[in-house]
């Protein structure tokens, strides 16, 4: 299967908003997670654990630039920043992407973090 | 208020499992998110955006060591890795901590990632 993040020209909705030597910050139109985007390496890597040291450093540099931009445009009240690694963890495109998610005080789910649902007792593994 | 992650000696349940020059990997007993832990900088920083370059690099080094350890001990099927930044995003301790969350195929919520709930239409900000 062709990797959609190796072939951004095939993606109608993804727009490259910021970039540096090793990484891109992408955004697509959002109905709910207003302003959210993704940082991806230019090279194909599957998960965060596969990034090179240089790509890891470039991710941080771009993350701080993305935050500055999002702060100015959307004025969020906080951010979730993270990776899903593996389909069991919710990864759908197997070219690593760091989700950068502005959060807002006027969201119904304001105050709920990335672990809130999965840490509920009902999610205990069946072992 | 005294920062609990600056004063780990005050924390009965948190155990330092791995460490390097700038960071610690902590675990505490878990009922649901089996094997999950956190990577924190030794110095007090509030959010991921406040880390130094050296702390960011040390975070990656420790993340890969933590994954190797967790793979061996718990044999998970994937990982969520991420930060809550700001109380609106679910941050409860204001000393930055990277959640490292093994995920398992036999969890009821297997396949659901860190955005699954917050991206639902019901969570649209009220602006």
gemmi code that builds the backbone of each chain (N, CA, C; Angstrom):
import gemmi

chains = {
    "A": [
        ("UNK", (0.847, -1.202, 0.000), (0.000, 0.000, 0.000), (0.883, 1.253, 0.000)),
        ("UNK", (0.500, 2.223, -0.775), (1.242, 3.481, -0.829), (1.009, 4.257, 0.469)),
        ("UNK", (2.095, 4.780, 1.053), (1.969, 5.532, 2.297), (1.472, 6.947, 2.003)),
        ("UNK", (0.348, 7.341, 2.597), (-0.211, 8.667, 2.307), (0.683, 9.812, 2.782)),
        ("UNK", (1.500, 9.579, 3.820), (2.353, 10.661, 4.325), (3.703, 10.710, 3.589)),
        ("UNK", (4.030, 9.647, 2.842), (5.180, 9.721, 1.922), (4.753, 10.372, 0.608)),
        ("UNK", (3.442, 10.405, 0.370), (2.910, 10.942, -0.896), (1.830, 11.977, -0.578)),
        ("UNK", (2.269, 13.086, -0.010), (1.303, 14.118, 0.389), (0.587, 14.718, -0.818)),
        ("UNK", (1.200, 14.592, -1.986), (0.548, 15.121, -3.187), (-0.759, 14.371, -3.479)),
        ("UNK", (-0.908, 13.179, -2.868), (-2.142, 12.410, -3.062), (-3.223, 12.800, -2.041)),
        ("UNK", (-2.869, 13.690, -1.110), (-3.788, 14.057, -0.029), (-4.417, 15.420, -0.326)),
        ("UNK", (-5.709, 15.407, -0.568), (-6.389, 16.660, -0.908), (-6.491, 17.614, 0.273)),
        ("UNK", (-6.644, 17.070, 1.475), (-6.987, 17.912, 2.609), (-5.781, 18.346, 3.442)),
        ("UNK", (-4.682, 17.560, 3.427), (-3.532, 17.886, 4.279), (-2.728, 19.035, 3.665)),
        ("UNK", (-2.386, 19.997, 4.500), (-1.633, 21.158, 4.047), (-0.360, 21.267, 4.885)),
        ("UNK", (0.774, 21.479, 4.258), (2.027, 21.666, 4.993), (2.069, 23.111, 5.482)),
        ("UNK", (2.034, 23.284, 6.794), (1.945, 24.625, 7.376), (3.315, 25.137, 7.813)),
        ("UNK", (4.137, 24.229, 8.333), (5.496, 24.574, 8.769), (6.410, 23.414, 8.392)),
        ("UNK", (7.676, 23.689, 8.232), (8.602, 22.598, 7.928), (10.010, 22.956, 8.364)),
        ("UNK", (10.817, 21.930, 8.568), (12.256, 22.123, 8.756), (12.987, 20.988, 8.041)),
        ("UNK", (14.258, 20.824, 8.333), (15.046, 19.872, 7.536), (14.468, 18.456, 7.549)),
        ("UNK", (13.984, 18.033, 8.718), (13.575, 16.635, 8.844), (12.076, 16.403, 9.001)),
        ("UNK", (11.326, 17.471, 9.296), (9.916, 17.268, 9.662), (8.979, 18.272, 9.003)),
        ("UNK", (7.700, 17.888, 8.978), (6.634, 18.755, 8.474), (5.545, 18.855, 9.541)),
        ("UNK", (4.905, 20.030, 9.608), (3.691, 20.178, 10.431), (2.526, 20.323, 9.474)),
        ("UNK", (1.586, 19.383, 9.574), (0.429, 19.322, 8.676), (-0.844, 19.704, 9.412)),
        ("UNK", (-1.729, 20.357, 8.706), (-3.083, 20.584, 9.220), (-4.072, 20.217, 8.127)),
        ("UNK", (-5.252, 19.757, 8.562), (-6.383, 19.602, 7.647), (-7.593, 20.241, 8.328)),
        ("UNK", (-8.614, 20.580, 7.560), (-9.785, 21.220, 8.175), (-10.374, 20.334, 9.276)),
        ("UNK", (-10.774, 20.949, 10.382), (-11.275, 20.215, 11.548), (-12.630, 20.755, 11.975)),
        ("UNK", (-13.551, 19.842, 12.226), (-14.861, 20.251, 12.742), (-14.852, 20.379, 14.267)),
        ("UNK", (-14.075, 19.533, 14.916), (-14.132, 19.442, 16.378), (-12.818, 19.896, 17.018)),
        ("UNK", (-11.715, 19.235, 16.655), (-10.415, 19.543, 17.273), (-9.789, 20.724, 16.531)),
        ("UNK", (-10.341, 21.894, 16.816), (-10.018, 23.110, 16.066), (-8.519, 23.424, 16.161)),
        ("UNK", (-7.877, 23.518, 15.010), (-6.460, 23.878, 14.971), (-5.506, 22.710, 15.089)),
        ("UNK", (-6.022, 21.516, 15.312), (-5.096, 20.397, 15.538), (-4.363, 20.016, 14.259)),
        ("UNK", (-3.183, 19.448, 14.444), (-2.354, 19.048, 13.315), (-1.414, 17.940, 13.730)),
        ("UNK", (-0.468, 17.639, 12.850), (0.451, 16.521, 13.070), (1.847, 16.909, 12.633)),
        ("UNK", (2.840, 16.442, 13.381), (4.235, 16.568, 12.957), (4.703, 15.199, 12.493)),
        ("UNK", (5.205, 15.151, 11.268), (5.691, 13.880, 10.699), (7.132, 14.056, 10.224)),
        ("UNK", (7.918, 12.967, 10.254), (9.239, 13.033, 9.613), (9.061, 12.951, 8.098)),
        ("UNK", (9.988, 13.587, 7.366), (9.935, 13.483, 5.903), (10.160, 12.050, 5.452)),
        ("UNK", (11.078, 11.375, 6.131), (11.361, 9.978, 5.812), (10.309, 9.073, 6.452)),
        ("UNK", (10.089, 7.932, 5.838), (9.121, 6.993, 6.379), (9.674, 6.285, 7.616)),
        ("UNK", (9.028, 6.512, 8.752), (9.314, 5.762, 9.988), (7.960, 5.296, 10.503)),
        ("UNK", (7.928, 4.149, 11.115), (6.618, 3.603, 11.503), (6.105, 4.194, 12.817)),
        ("UNK", (6.944, 4.189, 13.840), (6.486, 4.667, 15.153), (7.504, 5.641, 15.730)),
        ("UNK", (7.143, 6.254, 16.853), (8.056, 7.197, 17.512), (9.386, 6.536, 17.845)),
        ("UNK", (9.343, 5.237, 18.116), (10.558, 4.534, 18.525), (11.555, 4.378, 17.369)),
        ("UNK", (11.093, 4.610, 16.163), (11.934, 4.442, 14.968), (12.559, 5.743, 14.489)),
        ("UNK", (12.245, 6.873, 15.124), (12.828, 8.149, 14.701), (14.332, 8.149, 14.946)),
        ("UNK", (15.074, 8.864, 14.082), (16.497, 9.079, 14.349), (16.632, 10.194, 15.401)),
        ("UNK", (17.822, 10.333, 15.952), (18.084, 11.417, 16.918), (17.813, 12.779, 16.271)),
        ("UNK", (18.214, 12.909, 14.998), (18.039, 14.183, 14.293), (16.554, 14.477, 14.084)),
        ("UNK", (15.796, 13.455, 13.755), (14.351, 13.650, 13.573), (13.675, 13.980, 14.900)),
        ("UNK", (14.137, 13.353, 15.974), (13.581, 13.650, 17.307), (13.835, 15.121, 17.650)),
        ("UNK", (15.056, 15.588, 17.417), (15.389, 16.990, 17.707), (14.579, 17.934, 16.823)),
        ("UNK", (14.433, 17.586, 15.558), (13.672, 18.427, 14.633), (12.189, 18.453, 14.994)),
        ("UNK", (11.705, 17.369, 15.567), (10.309, 17.322, 16.016), (10.069, 18.369, 17.101)),
        ("UNK", (11.005, 18.496, 18.034), (10.844, 19.461, 19.137), (10.873, 20.893, 18.613)),
        ("UNK", (11.816, 21.140, 17.725), (11.917, 22.472, 17.140), (10.612, 22.857, 16.438)),
        ("UNK", (10.071, 21.925, 15.683), (8.829, 22.216, 14.955), (7.631, 22.272, 15.901)),
        ("UNK", (7.656, 21.468, 16.959), (6.572, 21.504, 17.945), (6.464, 22.886, 18.581)),
        ("UNK", (7.597, 23.468, 18.918), (7.561, 24.793, 19.548), (7.093, 25.862, 18.561)),
        ("UNK", (7.491, 25.718, 17.294), (7.008, 26.674, 16.284), (5.507, 26.488, 16.048)),
        ("UNK", (5.056, 25.246, 16.030), (3.623, 24.987, 15.834), (2.820, 25.574, 16.992)),
        ("UNK", (3.307, 25.379, 18.210), (2.601, 25.943, 19.375), (2.500, 27.469, 19.265)),
        ("UNK", (3.594, 28.108, 18.878), (3.578, 29.572, 18.770), (2.531, 30.020, 17.752)),
        ("UNK", (2.470, 29.298, 16.640), (1.488, 29.627, 15.598), (0.060, 29.381, 16.091)),
        ("UNK", (-0.158, 28.220, 16.684), (-1.505, 27.871, 17.151), (-1.952, 28.806, 18.270)),
        ("UNK", (-1.026, 29.165, 19.163), (-1.355, 30.115, 20.229), (-1.876, 31.419, 19.641)),
        ("UNK", (-1.200, 31.867, 18.588), (-1.565, 33.149, 18.002), (-2.902, 33.081, 17.264)),
        ("UNK", (-3.099, 31.997, 16.521), (-4.288, 31.907, 15.662), (-5.527, 31.489, 16.446)),
        ("UNK", (-5.369, 30.508, 17.357), (-6.548, 29.892, 17.986), (-6.693, 30.211, 19.475)),
        ("UNK", (-5.631, 30.704, 20.104), (-5.646, 31.020, 21.540), (-6.233, 29.895, 22.402)),
        ("UNK", (-5.679, 28.675, 22.279), (-6.194, 27.583, 23.113), (-5.755, 27.737, 24.569)),
        ("UNK", (-6.326, 26.894, 25.430), (-6.030, 26.952, 26.861), (-5.080, 25.848, 27.304)),
        ("UNK", (-4.736, 24.939, 26.406), (-3.821, 23.845, 26.723), (-3.630, 22.983, 25.487)),
        ("UNK", (-2.812, 21.947, 25.627), (-2.503, 21.069, 24.483), (-2.344, 19.623, 24.936)),
        ("UNK", (-2.894, 18.706, 24.158), (-2.441, 17.320, 24.225), (-1.472, 17.105, 23.071)),
        ("UNK", (-0.384, 16.410, 23.370), (0.674, 16.166, 22.388), (1.058, 14.699, 22.522)),
        ("UNK", (0.866, 13.899, 21.452), (1.221, 12.500, 21.627), (1.093, 11.650, 20.385)),
        ("UNK", (1.631, 10.435, 20.512), (1.679, 9.458, 19.415), (0.860, 8.218, 19.775)),
        ("UNK", (0.105, 7.712, 18.808), (-0.454, 6.366, 18.874), (0.510, 5.464, 18.112)),
        ("UNK", (0.961, 4.405, 18.750), (1.942, 3.496, 18.141), (1.377, 2.084, 18.086)),
        ("UNK", (1.057, 1.629, 16.878), (0.452, 0.308, 16.728), (-1.061, 0.431, 16.626)),
        ("UNK", (-1.682, -0.477, 15.856), (-3.126, -0.372, 15.636), (-3.897, -0.550, 16.942)),
        ("UNK", (-3.383, -1.324, 17.868), (-4.061, -1.515, 19.150), (-4.128, -0.203, 19.937)),
        ("UNK", (-3.187, 0.691, 19.639), (-3.132, 2.000, 20.308), (-3.809, 3.088, 19.483)),
        ("UNK", (-4.468, 2.692, 18.395), (-5.227, 3.654, 17.610), (-4.488, 4.228, 16.413)),
        ("UNK", (-3.287, 3.720, 16.106), (-2.577, 4.228, 14.932), (-3.275, 3.726, 13.673)),
        ("UNK", (-3.544, 4.625, 12.737), (-4.234, 4.238, 11.503), (-3.352, 4.400, 10.268)),
        ("UNK", (-2.441, 5.378, 10.292), (-1.471, 5.542, 9.205), (-0.108, 5.170, 9.783)),
        ("UNK", (0.587, 4.227, 9.126), (1.804, 3.684, 9.734), (3.066, 4.403, 9.276)),
        ("UNK", (2.931, 5.722, 9.264), (4.041, 6.673, 9.121), (3.844, 7.570, 10.339)),
        ("UNK", (4.805, 7.523, 11.248), (4.612, 8.140, 12.562), (4.162, 9.600, 12.449)),
        ("UNK", (3.189, 9.974, 13.306), (2.677, 11.346, 13.319), (2.390, 11.747, 14.753)),
        ("UNK", (2.969, 12.873, 15.143), (2.765, 13.418, 16.491), (1.526, 14.312, 16.457)),
        ("UNK", (0.497, 13.901, 17.165), (-0.716, 14.722, 17.230), (-0.468, 15.934, 18.133)),
        ("UNK", (-0.783, 17.112, 17.619), (-0.684, 18.361, 18.378), (-2.107, 18.910, 18.453)),
        ("UNK", (-2.686, 18.839, 19.642), (-4.128, 19.053, 19.783), (-4.409, 20.206, 20.740)),
        ("UNK", (-4.771, 21.374, 20.220), (-5.161, 22.474, 21.105), (-6.434, 22.089, 21.868)),
        ("UNK", (-6.502, 22.478, 23.123), (-7.700, 22.206, 23.937), (-8.251, 23.527, 24.445)),
        ("UNK", (-9.561, 23.549, 24.622), (-10.263, 24.801, 24.902), (-11.159, 24.671, 26.135)),
        ("UNK", (-11.207, 25.742, 26.906), (-12.013, 25.731, 28.128), (-13.502, 25.548, 27.824)),
        ("UNK", (-13.931, 25.901, 26.623), (-15.355, 25.772, 26.297), (-15.697, 24.473, 25.567)),
        ("UNK", (-14.811, 23.467, 25.662), (-15.149, 22.125, 25.163), (-15.933, 21.377, 26.230)),
        ("UNK", (-16.923, 20.592, 25.829), (-17.605, 19.732, 26.814), (-16.641, 18.817, 27.573)),
        ("UNK", (-15.570, 18.351, 26.915), (-14.629, 17.425, 27.560), (-13.380, 18.133, 28.089)),
        ("UNK", (-13.452, 19.440, 28.286), (-12.325, 20.172, 28.884), (-11.948, 19.524, 30.211)),
        ("UNK", (-10.646, 19.374, 30.432), (-10.157, 18.785, 31.683), (-9.860, 17.299, 31.574)),
        ("UNK", (-10.357, 16.659, 30.523), (-10.086, 15.226, 30.332), (-8.820, 15.054, 29.487)),
        ("UNK", (-7.872, 14.269, 29.973), (-6.605, 14.062, 29.286), (-6.584, 12.792, 28.435)),
        ("UNK", (-5.400, 12.480, 27.938), (-5.266, 11.366, 26.982), (-5.458, 9.993, 27.623)),
        ("UNK", (-5.358, 9.914, 28.953), (-5.531, 8.615, 29.623), (-6.934, 8.423, 30.183)),
        ("UNK", (-7.753, 9.476, 30.201), (-8.997, 9.461, 30.982), (-9.867, 8.234, 30.707)),
        ("UNK", (-10.057, 7.917, 29.422), (-10.984, 6.821, 29.097), (-10.325, 5.470, 29.262)),
        ("UNK", (-9.079, 5.379, 28.771), (-8.444, 4.050, 28.793), (-8.060, 3.604, 30.204)),
        ("UNK", (-8.017, 4.528, 31.151), (-7.665, 4.104, 32.524), (-8.882, 3.701, 33.358)),
        ("UNK", (-10.082, 3.781, 32.777), (-11.284, 3.366, 33.513), (-11.230, 1.864, 33.802)),
        ("UNK", (-11.770, 1.453, 34.951), (-11.746, 0.023, 35.319), (-12.320, -0.893, 34.242)),
        ("UNK", (-13.298, -0.415, 33.464), (-13.885, -1.268, 32.425), (-12.874, -1.671, 31.351)),
        ("UNK", (-11.741, -0.931, 31.278), (-10.750, -1.226, 30.234), (-9.637, -2.162, 30.688)),
        ("UNK", (-9.805, -2.776, 31.841), (-8.790, -3.711, 32.328), (-8.591, -4.841, 31.315)),
        ("UNK", (-7.315, -5.140, 30.950), (-7.098, -6.236, 29.991), (-7.675, -7.545, 30.517)),
        ("UNK", (-8.080, -8.403, 29.586), (-8.781, -9.637, 29.955), (-7.883, -10.787, 30.329)),
        ("UNK", (-6.673, -10.505, 30.814), (-5.741, -11.599, 31.137), (-6.011, -12.184, 32.511)),
    ],
    "B": [
        ("UNK", (2.562, 25.368, 46.851), (2.407, 23.922, 47.002), (3.713, 23.232, 46.610)),
        ("UNK", (4.095, 22.242, 47.369), (5.305, 21.479, 47.070), (5.035, 20.588, 45.852)),
        ("UNK", (5.974, 20.565, 44.905), (5.799, 19.748, 43.698), (6.106, 18.280, 44.025)),
        ("UNK", (5.160, 17.387, 43.807), (5.402, 15.972, 44.142), (6.511, 15.334, 43.316)),
        ("UNK", (6.751, 15.831, 42.096), (7.788, 15.219, 41.265), (9.164, 15.843, 41.508)),
        ("UNK", (9.195, 16.985, 42.195), (10.481, 17.509, 42.685), (10.850, 16.851, 44.009)),
        ("UNK", (9.854, 16.253, 44.656), (10.062, 15.635, 45.971), (9.523, 14.206, 45.944)),
        ("UNK", (10.207, 13.372, 45.180), (9.740, 11.984, 45.039), (9.808, 11.230, 46.360)),
        ("UNK", (10.651, 11.709, 47.272), (10.743, 11.041, 48.576), (9.410, 11.147, 49.348)),
        ("UNK", (8.548, 12.068, 48.902), (7.234, 12.215, 49.555), (6.188, 11.304, 48.914)),
        ("UNK", (6.582, 10.591, 47.834), (5.629, 9.764, 47.085), (5.812, 8.299, 47.460)),
        ("UNK", (4.820, 7.732, 48.116), (4.938, 6.341, 48.556), (4.905, 5.357, 47.407)),
        ("UNK", (4.149, 5.673, 46.361), (3.873, 4.668, 45.336), (4.791, 4.759, 44.118)),
        ("UNK", (5.345, 5.968, 43.834), (6.174, 6.124, 42.636), (7.563, 5.517, 42.865)),
        ("UNK", (8.013, 4.750, 41.884), (9.312, 4.099, 41.973), (10.134, 4.517, 40.755)),
        ("UNK", (11.386, 4.896, 40.962), (12.277, 5.232, 39.852), (12.804, 3.926, 39.264)),
        ("UNK", (12.428, 3.652, 38.010), (12.759, 2.377, 37.380), (13.988, 2.512, 36.487)),
        ("UNK", (14.097, 3.634, 35.802), (15.239, 3.913, 34.927), (15.588, 5.386, 35.083)),
        ("UNK", (16.838, 5.738, 34.802), (17.207, 7.146, 34.882), (18.391, 7.431, 33.983)),
        ("UNK", (18.527, 8.696, 33.602), (19.745, 9.153, 32.936), (20.080, 10.543, 33.471)),
        ("UNK", (20.962, 11.250, 32.795), (21.454, 12.507, 33.365), (20.329, 13.508, 33.656)),
        ("UNK", (19.351, 13.581, 32.754), (18.335, 14.633, 32.875), (16.935, 14.148, 33.232)),
        ("UNK", (16.696, 12.831, 33.098), (15.317, 12.341, 33.231), (15.213, 11.078, 34.079)),
        ("UNK", (13.976, 10.840, 34.548), (13.647, 9.629, 35.298), (12.448, 8.953, 34.650)),
        ("UNK", (12.418, 7.626, 34.688), (11.217, 6.879, 34.303), (10.619, 6.298, 35.570)),
        ("UNK", (9.387, 6.683, 35.855), (8.695, 6.296, 37.084), (7.559, 5.323, 36.773)),
        ("UNK", (7.365, 4.388, 37.673), (6.171, 3.548, 37.616), (5.536, 3.515, 38.990)),
        ("UNK", (4.216, 3.352, 38.997), (3.506, 3.064, 40.248), (2.567, 1.896, 39.950)),
        ("UNK", (2.130, 1.184, 40.980), (1.243, 0.035, 40.732), (-0.006, 0.468, 39.953)),
        ("UNK", (-0.413, -0.344, 38.983), (-1.541, -0.015, 38.115), (-2.558, -1.150, 38.113)),
        ("UNK", (-3.820, -0.787, 38.254), (-4.902, -1.771, 38.158), (-5.333, -1.999, 36.711)),
        ("UNK", (-5.273, -0.955, 35.905), (-5.841, -1.030, 34.554), (-4.750, -0.881, 33.489)),
        ("UNK", (-4.015, 0.230, 33.526), (-2.999, 0.490, 32.496), (-1.701, -0.216, 32.901)),
        ("UNK", (-1.723, -1.533, 32.710), (-0.661, -2.401, 33.219), (0.690, -2.007, 32.614)),
        ("UNK", (1.663, -1.702, 33.470), (3.004, -1.375, 33.022), (3.223, 0.085, 32.688)),
        ("UNK", (2.182, 0.891, 32.751), (2.361, 2.284, 32.321), (3.216, 3.060, 33.320)),
        ("UNK", (3.880, 4.078, 32.806), (4.750, 4.902, 33.632), (4.897, 6.283, 33.025)),
        ("UNK", (5.825, 7.052, 33.574), (6.010, 8.435, 33.151), (7.486, 8.763, 33.085)),
        ("UNK", (7.848, 9.569, 32.086), (9.204, 10.115, 32.032), (9.135, 11.582, 32.419)),
        ("UNK", (9.918, 11.957, 33.424), (9.936, 13.352, 33.899), (11.376, 13.882, 33.870)),
        ("UNK", (11.509, 15.199, 33.673), (12.837, 15.784, 33.835), (13.159, 15.907, 35.334)),
        ("UNK", (14.443, 15.811, 35.673), (14.832, 15.990, 37.075), (14.512, 17.410, 37.552)),
        ("UNK", (14.759, 18.373, 36.668), (14.469, 19.776, 36.996), (12.985, 20.055, 36.810)),
        ("UNK", (12.482, 21.006, 37.551), (11.077, 21.363, 37.424), (10.812, 22.143, 36.139)),
        ("UNK", (10.010, 21.554, 35.250), (9.492, 22.245, 34.047), (7.998, 22.008, 34.039)),
        ("UNK", (7.253, 22.988, 33.569), (5.799, 22.846, 33.671), (5.205, 21.982, 32.561)),
        ("UNK", (5.574, 22.256, 31.320), (4.976, 21.531, 30.194), (6.082, 21.066, 29.242)),
        ("UNK", (5.687, 20.292, 28.246), (6.660, 19.812, 27.251), (7.356, 20.972, 26.552)),
        ("UNK", (6.655, 22.087, 26.417), (7.215, 23.225, 25.697), (8.342, 23.908, 26.487)),
        ("UNK", (8.457, 23.586, 27.750), (9.464, 24.205, 28.616), (10.730, 23.375, 28.772)),
        ("UNK", (10.773, 22.190, 28.174), (11.973, 21.355, 28.286), (13.151, 22.016, 27.567)),
        ("UNK", (14.360, 21.778, 28.072), (15.558, 22.198, 27.343), (15.832, 21.191, 26.216)),
        ("UNK", (16.714, 21.566, 25.305), (17.099, 20.642, 24.222), (17.704, 19.364, 24.809)),
        ("UNK", (18.510, 19.543, 25.856), (19.174, 18.383, 26.474), (18.128, 17.468, 27.125)),
        ("UNK", (17.146, 18.058, 27.782), (16.091, 17.252, 28.408), (15.255, 16.534, 27.351)),
        ("UNK", (14.994, 17.221, 26.243), (14.238, 16.586, 25.144), (15.003, 15.376, 24.608)),
        ("UNK", (16.302, 15.528, 24.386), (17.114, 14.406, 23.894), (17.150, 13.278, 24.918)),
        ("UNK", (17.297, 13.618, 26.178), (17.353, 12.599, 27.235), (16.015, 11.879, 27.382)),
        ("UNK", (14.933, 12.577, 27.072), (13.602, 11.956, 27.112), (13.518, 10.832, 26.090)),
        ("UNK", (14.054, 11.059, 24.886), (13.992, 10.038, 23.828), (14.837, 8.823, 24.191)),
        ("UNK", (16.024, 9.093, 24.692), (16.900, 8.008, 25.109), (16.217, 7.136, 26.172)),
        ("UNK", (15.583, 7.791, 27.143), (14.924, 7.032, 28.211), (13.654, 6.354, 27.699)),
        ("UNK", (12.965, 6.994, 26.761), (11.758, 6.391, 26.175), (12.093, 5.058, 25.500)),
        ("UNK", (13.203, 5.021, 24.769), (13.566, 3.777, 24.079), (13.984, 2.703, 25.076)),
        ("UNK", (14.651, 3.110, 26.153), (15.003, 2.132, 27.183), (13.748, 1.632, 27.910)),
        ("UNK", (12.826, 2.538, 28.165), (11.577, 2.136, 28.841), (10.802, 1.160, 27.966)),
        ("UNK", (10.721, 1.439, 26.668), (10.008, 0.516, 25.762), (10.653, -0.868, 25.783)),
        ("UNK", (11.974, -0.919, 25.730), (12.657, -2.216, 25.727), (12.325, -2.998, 26.998)),
        ("UNK", (12.315, -2.296, 28.116), (11.989, -2.941, 29.394), (10.534, -3.411, 29.418)),
        ("UNK", (9.636, -2.530, 29.000), (8.206, -2.863, 29.038), (7.886, -3.989, 28.054)),
        ("UNK", (8.533, -3.968, 26.882), (8.335, -5.054, 25.904), (8.691, -6.400, 26.532)),
        ("UNK", (9.800, -6.389, 27.269), (10.264, -7.649, 27.839), (9.366, -8.126, 28.977)),
        ("UNK", (8.962, -7.200, 29.829), (8.213, -7.589, 31.030), (6.737, -7.830, 30.730)),
        ("UNK", (6.125, -6.968, 29.897), (4.667, -7.004, 29.735), (4.196, -7.477, 28.361)),
        ("UNK", (5.103, -7.476, 27.364), (4.753, -7.886, 26.002), (3.487, -7.221, 25.471)),
        ("UNK", (3.428, -5.888, 25.506), (2.233, -5.214, 24.983), (2.197, -5.275, 23.451)),
        ("UNK", (1.057, -4.847, 22.889), (0.864, -4.884, 21.430), (1.019, -3.506, 20.793)),
        ("UNK", (1.176, -2.464, 21.606), (1.345, -1.108, 21.100), (1.521, -0.156, 22.270)),
        ("UNK", (1.679, 1.122, 21.953), (1.913, 2.134, 22.998), (1.242, 3.456, 22.638)),
        ("UNK", (0.639, 4.089, 23.612), (0.356, 5.520, 23.523), (1.438, 6.237, 24.309)),
        ("UNK", (1.924, 7.335, 23.732), (3.011, 8.105, 24.336), (2.628, 9.576, 24.201)),
        ("UNK", (2.454, 10.263, 25.332), (2.060, 11.662, 25.169), (1.979, 12.455, 26.454)),
        ("UNK", (1.826, 13.766, 26.260), (1.773, 14.735, 27.346), (0.417, 15.443, 27.379)),
        ("UNK", (-0.119, 15.638, 28.577), (-1.218, 16.577, 28.808), (-0.586, 17.879, 29.283)),
        ("UNK", (-0.895, 18.976, 28.613), (-0.295, 20.274, 28.948), (-1.382, 21.276, 29.286)),
        ("UNK", (-1.461, 21.621, 30.575), (-2.506, 22.534, 31.022), (-3.674, 21.758, 31.600)),
        ("UNK", (-4.349, 22.343, 32.589), (-5.435, 21.621, 33.267), (-6.578, 21.317, 32.297)),
        ("UNK", (-6.806, 22.171, 31.321), (-7.870, 21.925, 30.340), (-7.581, 20.662, 29.529)),
        ("UNK", (-6.306, 20.312, 29.417), (-5.884, 19.122, 28.670), (-5.692, 17.911, 29.578)),
        ("UNK", (-6.053, 18.048, 30.858), (-5.995, 16.909, 31.766), (-4.737, 16.835, 32.610)),
        ("UNK", (-3.879, 17.863, 32.541), (-2.670, 17.840, 33.378), (-3.061, 18.080, 34.835)),
        ("UNK", (-2.576, 17.223, 35.721), (-2.924, 17.352, 37.139), (-1.721, 17.710, 37.998)),
        ("UNK", (-0.531, 17.255, 37.618), (0.703, 17.639, 38.310), (1.474, 18.538, 37.356)),
        ("UNK", (1.832, 19.739, 37.816), (2.390, 20.734, 36.899), (3.924, 20.694, 36.844)),
        ("UNK", (4.410, 19.480, 36.802), (5.803, 19.142, 36.497), (5.660, 18.153, 35.351)),
        ("UNK", (6.147, 18.552, 34.182), (5.824, 17.811, 32.955), (6.146, 16.328, 33.096)),
        ("UNK", (5.243, 15.481, 32.580), (5.447, 14.028, 32.623), (4.907, 13.424, 31.330)),
        ("UNK", (5.769, 12.660, 30.680), (5.412, 11.971, 29.437), (4.805, 10.622, 29.800)),
        ("UNK", (3.534, 10.458, 29.495), (2.883, 9.176, 29.765), (3.340, 8.142, 28.740)),
        ("UNK", (3.777, 6.997, 29.224), (4.186, 5.864, 28.374), (3.226, 4.733, 28.726)),
        ("UNK", (2.330, 4.431, 27.794), (1.179, 3.578, 28.112), (1.157, 2.349, 27.207)),
        ("UNK", (1.569, 1.197, 27.727), (1.445, -0.033, 26.933), (-0.039, -0.324, 26.669)),
        ("UNK", (-0.319, -0.802, 25.469), (-1.700, -1.174, 25.124), (-1.737, -2.647, 24.709)),
        ("UNK", (-2.868, -3.273, 24.974), (-2.983, -4.717, 24.829), (-4.181, -5.109, 23.969)),
        ("UNK", (-3.998, -6.148, 23.168), (-5.080, -6.596, 22.289), (-6.298, -7.083, 23.068)),
        ("UNK", (-6.085, -7.479, 24.324), (-7.219, -7.993, 25.100), (-7.844, -6.941, 26.006)),
        ("UNK", (-7.609, -5.656, 25.694), (-8.326, -4.567, 26.383), (-9.673, -4.346, 25.705)),
        ("UNK", (-10.715, -4.069, 26.472), (-11.988, -3.679, 25.836), (-11.844, -2.483, 24.886)),
        ("UNK", (-10.949, -1.550, 25.185), (-10.798, -0.362, 24.346), (-9.612, -0.464, 23.379)),
        ("UNK", (-9.153, -1.670, 23.107), (-8.078, -1.852, 22.120), (-8.485, -1.216, 20.796)),
        ("UNK", (-7.553, -0.515, 20.170), (-7.820, 0.132, 18.888), (-8.208, 1.594, 19.014)),
        ("UNK", (-8.558, 2.032, 20.218), (-8.930, 3.437, 20.438), (-7.684, 4.221, 20.843)),
        ("UNK", (-7.414, 5.317, 20.128), (-6.230, 6.119, 20.398), (-6.510, 7.319, 21.283)),
        ("UNK", (-5.513, 8.192, 21.394), (-5.592, 9.315, 22.336), (-6.575, 10.391, 21.895)),
        ("UNK", (-6.976, 10.393, 20.619), (-7.920, 11.413, 20.157), (-9.353, 10.903, 20.094)),
        ("UNK", (-9.561, 9.606, 20.275), (-10.851, 8.993, 19.945), (-12.046, 9.718, 20.587)),
        ("UNK", (-11.940, 10.010, 21.884), (-13.085, 10.594, 22.575), (-13.210, 12.079, 22.318)),
        ("UNK", (-12.055, 12.768, 22.376), (-12.131, 14.232, 22.257), (-12.471, 14.682, 20.846)),
        ("UNK", (-12.350, 13.798, 19.856), (-12.686, 14.225, 18.489), (-14.147, 13.965, 18.131)),
        ("UNK", (-14.913, 13.386, 19.065), (-16.338, 13.157, 18.798), (-17.064, 14.490, 18.619)),
        ("UNK", (-18.076, 14.521, 17.748), (-18.823, 15.773, 17.512), (-19.350, 16.418, 18.799)),
        ("UNK", (-19.710, 15.599, 19.804), (-20.249, 16.190, 21.048), (-19.226, 17.070, 21.755)),
        ("UNK", (-17.928, 16.949, 21.391), (-16.891, 17.738, 22.076), (-16.541, 19.039, 21.349)),
        ("UNK", (-17.331, 19.416, 20.397), (-17.058, 20.668, 19.678), (-17.077, 21.842, 20.658)),
        ("UNK", (-16.050, 22.703, 20.610), (-16.038, 23.855, 21.524), (-17.284, 24.717, 21.335)),
        ("UNK", (-17.708, 25.356, 22.402), (-18.970, 26.107, 22.395), (-18.858, 27.527, 21.885)),
        ("UNK", (-17.902, 27.780, 21.000), (-17.715, 29.163, 20.507), (-18.655, 29.462, 19.350)),
    ],
}
model = gemmi.Model(1)
for chain_id, residues in chains.items():
    chain = gemmi.Chain(chain_id)
    for i, (resn, *xyz) in enumerate(residues, 1):
        res = gemmi.Residue()
        res.name, res.seqid = resn, gemmi.SeqId(i, " ")
        for name, pos in zip(("N", "CA", "C"), xyz):
            atom = gemmi.Atom()
            atom.name, atom.element = name, gemmi.Element(name[0])
            atom.pos, atom.b_iso = gemmi.Position(*pos), 0.0
            res.add_atom(atom)
        chain.add_residue(res)
    model.add_chain(chain)
structure = gemmi.Structure()
structure.add_model(model)
structure.setup_entities()
